Amino acid sequence: MKKFKIFVIINWFYHKYIILNFEENF
């Protein structure tokens, strides 16, 4: 369960980072 929670947090940050980069580039 702890590993799953860490995975979700990493996934969330990863997507947030992509969205921010996408907005800056376009």
C-alpha positions in Angstrom: 0.0 0.0 0.0 2.9 2.4 0.8 4.6 1.7 -2.5 1.3 2.3 -4.3 0.9 5.7 -2.6 4.5 6.7 -3.6 3.8 5.7 -7.2 0.7 7.8 -7.3 2.5 10.9 -5.9 5.4 10.4 -8.4 2.8 10.0 -11.2 1.0 13.1 -10.2 4.2 15.2 -10.1 5.3 13.8 -13.4 2.0 14.8 -15.1 2.0 18.2 -13.5 5.6 18.8 -14.8 4.6 17.7 -18.4 1.5 20.0 -18.3 3.6 23.0 -17.1 6.3 22.4 -19.8 3.6 22.0 -22.5 2.0 25.4 -21.5 5.4 27.1 -21.6 6.3 25.8 -25.0 3.0 26.7 -26.7 
